[in-house]
Amino acid sequence: MIHAVAYDSSSDQVNLPVEQAELSSTSPAARLSPLLAQFAAVARGEHVTRAAAELGMPQPTLSRAVARLEAELGVVLLAREGRTVRLTRAGRIFLASVERALAELERGADAARAEADPTGGRVAFGFLHTMGSEAVPMLLRGFRAQLPRVRFQLVQDYTDSMLARLREGELDLCLLSPRPDAPDLTARRMGEQRLRLVLSTDHRLAGRRRVRLEEVAEEPFVTLEPGYGLRRITDALCAEAGFSPRISFEGEEAETLRGLVAAGLGVAVLPPASVPRPDVVELTLASPSARRELALVWSSTRPLPPPAVAFRDYVLSERDRLPLHS
């Protein structure tokens, strides 16, 4: 016997042989979504018994599920004909939308599985501009030689922005400076760089090898914008030397600052250039604090997807071979 929905042929109302329950205050989509696949299984074959067997659920439970769906919609979706059921016109219209919704859900599930595939998923990786010319290409080249199907979303940004995006889940990993100290973040030291005072070749101190920062206290500085870790270090070094820097330009990229120094717009505190420029000189700063620590950072509160775990482990294994030490 098929325990399907009982219909009154003289009315569009549905007589439900199911327990009545209070309607949930949740949205219609939230209430209907668990029932859609069950309705689609019945509607495709227009047979409750076979659909119940396919779904691995008792026939009466499936009949009640379809009846509940009709009650939520307020329309008849299936009409009983002997041992089978057939779709009403409203049922055919609704089934078309249900099939599209289920197909979209399946595509979403496939995309989610692909994203987490340890050999072919995606890694969202942020890094400082100064890491983009040498260190990051080395890491990507080496890692892709092992797992060529892994895809990367690469973001160059300043430290504060990357940490915010890391906390929001937009990024999996960040290579940045200074090393953050926060309970919701995990940071592993990657290296340390001595910072240099960058001058134009015709600067009065250009012939020196070592200099104190206070010797340029009266000169204009070109610096990175607020929010960059290197800007905070520069401000702290100037405060340590007893002055507040007079800023002539704030930029986003170290090589731009070097070009402006060469043009005589000021001096800059920067890490060593990966490729020396002939139009500037880089002097050692006397202060022991003139250094920056580089760190690989990820969230402590959110698990990393498998491809990001693989990349994190690779980066940590390569830290002694990267150009992150000076």
Disulfide bonds with the S-S distance in Angstrom:
none
